[in-house]
Amino acid sequence: MQVHRPSTFIFLIFTAGSYELEKDFVKKKMKNYKKVNAELKIERKKDAIQSNDGSIHLYEDEQKSLRGSSKS
């Protein structure tokens, strides 16, 4: 039977604890990444909607000006 020195045992405990901390850290980072990614997607959709809305207003203004010039 092999007897381990206390320093080996402490190293193994520290390594296992370190692994858990790293795993928790990665989970937290991924959660933050997913949150930021979702927020960016929402902002892009809002920008696209506003851009399309602006294009629609420009189109409507052009139609009004064309109607006004054709009535004169």
Secondary structure, DSSP 8 states (H G I E B T S, - for coil): -----HHHHHHHHHHHHHHHHHHHHHHHHHHHHHHHHHHHHHHHHHHHHHHHHHHHHHHHHHHHHHHHHHH-
